[in-house]
Amino acid sequence: MVKFPEAEARLFHNMFVCRRCKTKVRAPNMKVIAKKISCRKCKSKVLRPVRRK
Ligand SMILES: [Zn+2]
């Protein structure tokens, strides 16, 4: 499958996943690192990037 940069950006750019409830959250990288972002479902601040590997 061909990778589209636009699709990549849309799907992964600034996207994070809540570790507790797996909800996707779009947020600026720096804010996530600074823990200013919380999951909108469970209010958890434990987020990881979308890509695991
Ligand atoms: Zn959550």
PDB file of the backbone (N, CA, C, O) and the ligand in Angstrom, with CONECT records:
HET     ZN  A 101       1
ATOM      1  N   MET A   1       0.832  -1.198   0.000  1.00  0.00           N
ATOM      2  CA  MET A   1       0.000   0.000   0.000  1.00  0.00           C
ATOM      3  C   MET A   1       0.876   1.263   0.000  1.00  0.00           C
ATOM      4  O   MET A   1       1.901   1.330   0.679  1.00  0.00           O
ATOM      5  N   VAL A   2       0.453   2.226  -0.758  1.00  0.00           N
ATOM      6  CA  VAL A   2       1.227   3.466  -0.854  1.00  0.00           C
ATOM      7  C   VAL A   2       0.892   4.364   0.332  1.00  0.00           C
ATOM      8  O   VAL A   2      -0.256   4.466   0.763  1.00  0.00           O
ATOM      9  N   LYS A   3       1.918   4.997   0.829  1.00  0.00           N
ATOM     10  CA  LYS A   3       1.683   5.918   1.943  1.00  0.00           C
ATOM     11  C   LYS A   3       1.451   7.326   1.418  1.00  0.00           C
ATOM     12  O   LYS A   3       2.243   7.846   0.631  1.00  0.00           O
ATOM     13  N   PHE A   4       0.387   7.920   1.850  1.00  0.00           N
ATOM     14  CA  PHE A   4       0.099   9.301   1.483  1.00  0.00           C
ATOM     15  C   PHE A   4       0.510  10.220   2.629  1.00  0.00           C
ATOM     16  O   PHE A   4       0.057  10.055   3.762  1.00  0.00           O
ATOM     17  N   PRO A   5       1.353  11.167   2.331  1.00  0.00           N
ATOM     18  CA  PRO A   5       1.775  12.098   3.407  1.00  0.00           C
ATOM     19  C   PRO A   5       0.603  12.833   4.026  1.00  0.00           C
ATOM     20  O   PRO A   5       0.587  13.078   5.233  1.00  0.00           O
ATOM     21  N   GLU A   6      -0.381  13.188   3.208  1.00  0.00           N
ATOM     22  CA  GLU A   6      -1.534  13.925   3.742  1.00  0.00           C
ATOM     23  C   GLU A   6      -2.310  13.063   4.728  1.00  0.00           C
ATOM     24  O   GLU A   6      -2.708  13.509   5.804  1.00  0.00           O
ATOM     25  N   ALA A   7      -2.511  11.810   4.321  1.00  0.00           N
ATOM     26  CA  ALA A   7      -3.251  10.896   5.185  1.00  0.00           C
ATOM     27  C   ALA A   7      -2.462  10.617   6.457  1.00  0.00           C
ATOM     28  O   ALA A   7      -3.024  10.559   7.550  1.00  0.00           O
ATOM     29  N   GLU A   8      -1.166  10.446   6.303  1.00  0.00           N
ATOM     30  CA  GLU A   8      -0.306  10.223   7.466  1.00  0.00           C
ATOM     31  C   GLU A   8      -0.451  11.366   8.460  1.00  0.00           C
ATOM     32  O   GLU A   8      -0.621  11.160   9.662  1.00  0.00           O
ATOM     33  N   ALA A   9      -0.378  12.567   7.923  1.00  0.00           N
ATOM     34  CA  ALA A   9      -0.475  13.736   8.792  1.00  0.00           C
ATOM     35  C   ALA A   9      -1.830  13.776   9.483  1.00  0.00           C
ATOM     36  O   ALA A   9      -1.930  14.083  10.671  1.00  0.00           O
ATOM     37  N   ARG A  10      -2.873  13.461   8.716  1.00  0.00           N
ATOM     38  CA  ARG A  10      -4.215  13.532   9.286  1.00  0.00           C
ATOM     39  C   ARG A  10      -4.395  12.484  10.381  1.00  0.00           C
ATOM     40  O   ARG A  10      -5.009  12.740  11.417  1.00  0.00           O
ATOM     41  N   LEU A  11      -3.847  11.305  10.126  1.00  0.00           N
ATOM     42  CA  LEU A  11      -4.084  10.206  11.059  1.00  0.00           C
ATOM     43  C   LEU A  11      -3.171  10.252  12.273  1.00  0.00           C
ATOM     44  O   LEU A  11      -3.561   9.852  13.370  1.00  0.00           O
ATOM     45  N   PHE A  12      -1.948  10.743  12.071  1.00  0.00           N
ATOM     46  CA  PHE A  12      -0.978  10.590  13.149  1.00  0.00           C
ATOM     47  C   PHE A  12      -0.444  11.897  13.712  1.00  0.00           C
ATOM     48  O   PHE A  12       0.108  11.935  14.812  1.00  0.00           O
ATOM     49  N   HIS A  13      -0.617  12.972  12.940  1.00  0.00           N
ATOM     50  CA  HIS A  13      -0.005  14.208  13.408  1.00  0.00           C
ATOM     51  C   HIS A  13      -0.700  14.725  14.660  1.00  0.00           C
ATOM     52  O   HIS A  13      -1.907  14.971  14.661  1.00  0.00           O
ATOM     53  N   ASN A  14       0.069  14.884  15.711  1.00  0.00           N
ATOM     54  CA  ASN A  14      -0.449  15.380  16.984  1.00  0.00           C
ATOM     55  C   ASN A  14      -1.561  14.510  17.560  1.00  0.00           C
ATOM     56  O   ASN A  14      -2.420  14.986  18.301  1.00  0.00           O
ATOM     57  N   MET A  15      -1.530  13.239  17.210  1.00  0.00           N
ATOM     58  CA  MET A  15      -2.554  12.343  17.737  1.00  0.00           C
ATOM     59  C   MET A  15      -1.977  11.508  18.874  1.00  0.00           C
ATOM     60  O   MET A  15      -0.859  10.997  18.796  1.00  0.00           O
ATOM     61  N   PHE A  16      -2.754  11.390  19.905  1.00  0.00           N
ATOM     62  CA  PHE A  16      -2.340  10.578  21.033  1.00  0.00           C
ATOM     63  C   PHE A  16      -3.487   9.683  21.467  1.00  0.00           C
ATOM     64  O   PHE A  16      -4.655   9.961  21.195  1.00  0.00           O
ATOM     65  N   VAL A  17      -3.127   8.603  22.146  1.00  0.00           N
ATOM     66  CA  VAL A  17      -4.140   7.658  22.589  1.00  0.00           C
ATOM     67  C   VAL A  17      -4.075   7.547  24.102  1.00  0.00           C
ATOM     68  O   VAL A  17      -3.003   7.393  24.688  1.00  0.00           O
ATOM     69  N   CYS A  18      -5.220   7.626  24.707  1.00  0.00           N
ATOM     70  CA  CYS A  18      -5.293   7.462  26.159  1.00  0.00           C
ATOM     71  C   CYS A  18      -4.913   6.031  26.523  1.00  0.00           C
ATOM     72  O   CYS A  18      -5.408   5.081  25.915  1.00  0.00           O
ATOM     73  N   ARG A  19      -4.051   5.877  27.494  1.00  0.00           N
ATOM     74  CA  ARG A  19      -3.612   4.538  27.878  1.00  0.00           C
ATOM     75  C   ARG A  19      -4.677   3.813  28.686  1.00  0.00           C
ATOM     76  O   ARG A  19      -4.652   2.586  28.780  1.00  0.00           O
ATOM     77  N   ARG A  20      -5.578   4.526  29.247  1.00  0.00           N
ATOM     78  CA  ARG A  20      -6.576   3.869  30.085  1.00  0.00           C
ATOM     79  C   ARG A  20      -7.784   3.403  29.264  1.00  0.00           C
ATOM     80  O   ARG A  20      -8.241   2.269  29.404  1.00  0.00           O
ATOM     81  N   CYS A  21      -8.294   4.298  28.402  1.00  0.00           N
ATOM     82  CA  CYS A  21      -9.528   3.930  27.709  1.00  0.00           C
ATOM     83  C   CYS A  21      -9.382   3.938  26.190  1.00  0.00           C
ATOM     84  O   CYS A  21     -10.371   3.762  25.478  1.00  0.00           O
ATOM     85  N   LYS A  22      -8.163   4.138  25.682  1.00  0.00           N
ATOM     86  CA  LYS A  22      -7.871   4.020  24.250  1.00  0.00           C
ATOM     87  C   LYS A  22      -8.555   5.075  23.381  1.00  0.00           C
ATOM     88  O   LYS A  22      -8.686   4.899  22.169  1.00  0.00           O
ATOM     89  N   THR A  23      -8.977   6.141  23.989  1.00  0.00           N
ATOM     90  CA  THR A  23      -9.573   7.211  23.205  1.00  0.00           C
ATOM     91  C   THR A  23      -8.487   8.026  22.507  1.00  0.00           C
ATOM     92  O   THR A  23      -7.449   8.337  23.090  1.00  0.00           O
ATOM     93  N   LYS A  24      -8.752   8.361  21.248  1.00  0.00           N
ATOM     94  CA  LYS A  24      -7.800   9.195  20.523  1.00  0.00           C
ATOM     95  C   LYS A  24      -8.018  10.661  20.880  1.00  0.00           C
ATOM     96  O   LYS A  24      -9.146  11.149  20.945  1.00  0.00           O
ATOM     97  N   VAL A  25      -6.919  11.334  21.106  1.00  0.00           N
ATOM     98  CA  VAL A  25      -6.978  12.753  21.432  1.00  0.00           C
ATOM     99  C   VAL A  25      -6.030  13.493  20.506  1.00  0.00           C
ATOM    100  O   VAL A  25      -4.866  13.118  20.366  1.00  0.00           O
ATOM    101  N   ARG A  26      -6.527  14.535  19.880  1.00  0.00           N
ATOM    102  CA  ARG A  26      -5.623  15.371  19.071  1.00  0.00           C
ATOM    103  C   ARG A  26      -5.192  16.567  19.906  1.00  0.00           C
ATOM    104  O   ARG A  26      -6.016  17.350  20.379  1.00  0.00           O
ATOM    105  N   ALA A  27      -3.888  16.686  20.073  1.00  0.00           N
ATOM    106  CA  ALA A  27      -3.374  17.771  20.902  1.00  0.00           C
ATOM    107  C   ALA A  27      -1.960  18.110  20.476  1.00  0.00           C
ATOM    108  O   ALA A  27      -1.238  17.255  19.963  1.00  0.00           O
ATOM    109  N   PRO A  28      -1.565  19.350  20.685  1.00  0.00           N
ATOM    110  CA  PRO A  28      -0.189  19.729  20.360  1.00  0.00           C
ATOM    111  C   PRO A  28       0.795  18.954  21.219  1.00  0.00           C
ATOM    112  O   PRO A  28       0.612  18.781  22.424  1.00  0.00           O
ATOM    113  N   ASN A  29       1.833  18.500  20.558  1.00  0.00           N
ATOM    114  CA  ASN A  29       2.874  17.696  21.182  1.00  0.00           C
ATOM    115  C   ASN A  29       3.370  18.270  22.511  1.00  0.00           C
ATOM    116  O   ASN A  29       3.459  17.562  23.515  1.00  0.00           O
ATOM    117  N   MET A  30       3.685  19.539  22.496  1.00  0.00           N
ATOM    118  CA  MET A  30       4.279  20.160  23.679  1.00  0.00           C
ATOM    119  C   MET A  30       3.323  20.141  24.866  1.00  0.00           C
ATOM    120  O   MET A  30       3.738  20.008  26.017  1.00  0.00           O
ATOM    121  N   LYS A  31       2.049  20.275  24.564  1.00  0.00           N
ATOM    122  CA  LYS A  31       1.066  20.280  25.653  1.00  0.00           C
ATOM    123  C   LYS A  31       0.940  18.904  26.285  1.00  0.00           C
ATOM    124  O   LYS A  31       0.742  18.770  27.493  1.00  0.00           O
ATOM    125  N   VAL A  32       1.060  17.886  25.444  1.00  0.00           N
ATOM    126  CA  VAL A  32       0.986  16.527  25.977  1.00  0.00           C
ATOM    127  C   VAL A  32       2.173  16.253  26.877  1.00  0.00           C
ATOM    128  O   VAL A  32       2.033  15.669  27.952  1.00  0.00           O
ATOM    129  N   ILE A  33       3.346  16.682  26.424  1.00  0.00           N
ATOM    130  CA  ILE A  33       4.553  16.474  27.219  1.00  0.00           C
ATOM    131  C   ILE A  33       4.458  17.244  28.534  1.00  0.00           C
ATOM    132  O   ILE A  33       4.898  16.776  29.584  1.00  0.00           O
ATOM    133  N   ALA A  34       3.877  18.423  28.447  1.00  0.00           N
ATOM    134  CA  ALA A  34       3.731  19.241  29.651  1.00  0.00           C
ATOM    135  C   ALA A  34       2.547  18.799  30.506  1.00  0.00           C
ATOM    136  O   ALA A  34       2.253  19.413  31.531  1.00  0.00           O
ATOM    137  N   LYS A  35       1.862  17.726  30.078  1.00  0.00           N
ATOM    138  CA  LYS A  35       0.728  17.144  30.817  1.00  0.00           C
ATOM    139  C   LYS A  35      -0.420  18.132  30.972  1.00  0.00           C
ATOM    140  O   LYS A  35      -1.122  18.140  31.984  1.00  0.00           O
ATOM    141  N   LYS A  36      -0.595  18.958  29.958  1.00  0.00           N
ATOM    142  CA  LYS A  36      -1.710  19.896  30.028  1.00  0.00           C
ATOM    143  C   LYS A  36      -2.949  19.336  29.336  1.00  0.00           C
ATOM    144  O   LYS A  36      -4.003  19.970  29.301  1.00  0.00           O
ATOM    145  N   ILE A  37      -2.796  18.145  28.793  1.00  0.00           N
ATOM    146  CA  ILE A  37      -3.897  17.524  28.073  1.00  0.00           C
ATOM    147  C   ILE A  37      -4.416  16.340  28.876  1.00  0.00           C
ATOM    148  O   ILE A  37      -3.639  15.521  29.368  1.00  0.00           O
ATOM    149  N   SER A  38      -5.726  16.260  29.002  1.00  0.00           N
ATOM    150  CA  SER A  38      -6.286  15.079  29.640  1.00  0.00           C
ATOM    151  C   SER A  38      -7.311  14.455  28.712  1.00  0.00           C
ATOM    152  O   SER A  38      -7.922  15.138  27.890  1.00  0.00           O
ATOM    153  N   CYS A  39      -7.490  13.171  28.852  1.00  0.00           N
ATOM    154  CA  CYS A  39      -8.454  12.443  28.041  1.00  0.00           C
ATOM    155  C   CYS A  39      -9.851  13.001  28.274  1.00  0.00           C
ATOM    156  O   CYS A  39     -10.236  13.280  29.409  1.00  0.00           O
ATOM    157  N   ARG A  40     -10.607  13.163  27.190  1.00  0.00           N
ATOM    158  CA  ARG A  40     -11.927  13.764  27.359  1.00  0.00           C
ATOM    159  C   ARG A  40     -12.927  12.785  27.945  1.00  0.00           C
ATOM    160  O   ARG A  40     -13.997  13.181  28.408  1.00  0.00           O
ATOM    161  N   LYS A  41     -12.581  11.525  27.923  1.00  0.00           N
ATOM    162  CA  LYS A  41     -13.504  10.529  28.477  1.00  0.00           C
ATOM    163  C   LYS A  41     -13.246  10.275  29.957  1.00  0.00           C
ATOM    164  O   LYS A  41     -14.140  10.391  30.796  1.00  0.00           O
ATOM    165  N   CYS A  42     -11.989   9.922  30.251  1.00  0.00           N
ATOM    166  CA  CYS A  42     -11.697   9.477  31.617  1.00  0.00           C
ATOM    167  C   CYS A  42     -10.811  10.448  32.384  1.00  0.00           C
ATOM    168  O   CYS A  42     -10.440  10.181  33.527  1.00  0.00           O
ATOM    169  N   LYS A  43     -10.474  11.561  31.768  1.00  0.00           N
ATOM    170  CA  LYS A  43      -9.670  12.614  32.407  1.00  0.00           C
ATOM    171  C   LYS A  43      -8.250  12.168  32.748  1.00  0.00           C
ATOM    172  O   LYS A  43      -7.524  12.863  33.460  1.00  0.00           O
ATOM    173  N   SER A  44      -7.872  11.029  32.245  1.00  0.00           N
ATOM    174  CA  SER A  44      -6.514  10.553  32.487  1.00  0.00           C
ATOM    175  C   SER A  44      -5.518  11.414  31.725  1.00  0.00           C
ATOM    176  O   SER A  44      -5.811  11.903  30.634  1.00  0.00           O
ATOM    177  N   LYS A  45      -4.345  11.595  32.305  1.00  0.00           N
ATOM    178  CA  LYS A  45      -3.312  12.371  31.616  1.00  0.00           C
ATOM    179  C   LYS A  45      -2.235  11.463  31.049  1.00  0.00           C
ATOM    180  O   LYS A  45      -1.198  11.929  30.577  1.00  0.00           O
ATOM    181  N   VAL A  46      -2.486  10.180  31.099  1.00  0.00           N
ATOM    182  CA  VAL A  46      -1.513   9.233  30.576  1.00  0.00           C
ATOM    183  C   VAL A  46      -1.830   8.981  29.112  1.00  0.00           C
ATOM    184  O   VAL A  46      -2.751   8.233  28.784  1.00  0.00           O
ATOM    185  N   LEU A  47      -1.064   9.607  28.243  1.00  0.00           N
ATOM    186  CA  LEU A  47      -1.283   9.459  26.810  1.00  0.00           C
ATOM    187  C   LEU A  47      -0.022   8.907  26.155  1.00  0.00           C
ATOM    188  O   LEU A  47       1.092   9.091  26.644  1.00  0.00           O
ATOM    189  N   ARG A  48      -0.237   8.222  25.031  1.00  0.00           N
ATOM    190  CA  ARG A  48       0.907   7.749  24.253  1.00  0.00           C
ATOM    191  C   ARG A  48       0.695   8.147  22.809  1.00  0.00           C
ATOM    192  O   ARG A  48      -0.438   8.398  22.400  1.00  0.00           O
ATOM    193  N   PRO A  49       1.772   8.210  22.019  1.00  0.00           N
ATOM    194  CA  PRO A  49       1.612   8.477  20.589  1.00  0.00           C
ATOM    195  C   PRO A  49       0.853   7.353  19.915  1.00  0.00           C
ATOM    196  O   PRO A  49       0.825   6.230  20.418  1.00  0.00           O
ATOM    197  N   VAL A  50       0.236   7.648  18.776  1.00  0.00           N
ATOM    198  CA  VAL A  50      -0.584   6.660  18.085  1.00  0.00           C
ATOM    199  C   VAL A  50       0.259   5.483  17.593  1.00  0.00           C
ATOM    200  O   VAL A  50      -0.130   4.326  17.748  1.00  0.00           O
ATOM    201  N   ARG A  51       1.396   5.780  17.008  1.00  0.00           N
ATOM    202  CA  ARG A  51       2.241   4.698  16.480  1.00  0.00           C
ATOM    203  C   ARG A  51       2.984   4.003  17.601  1.00  0.00           C
ATOM    204  O   ARG A  51       3.705   4.644  18.367  1.00  0.00           O
ATOM    205  N   ARG A  52       2.815   2.723  17.698  1.00  0.00           N
ATOM    206  CA  ARG A  52       3.455   1.974  18.772  1.00  0.00           C
ATOM    207  C   ARG A  52       4.919   1.695  18.468  1.00  0.00           C
ATOM    208  O   ARG A  52       5.771   1.722  19.356  1.00  0.00           O
ATOM    209  N   LYS A  53       5.194   1.426  17.196  1.00  0.00           N
ATOM    210  CA  LYS A  53       6.563   0.992  16.869  1.00  0.00           C
ATOM    211  C   LYS A  53       7.399   2.146  16.348  1.00  0.00           C
ATOM    212  O   LYS A  53       8.573   1.962  16.025  1.00  0.00           O
TER     213      LYS A  53
HETATM  214 ZN    ZN A 101      -9.132   7.978  28.656  1.00  0.00          ZN2+
END
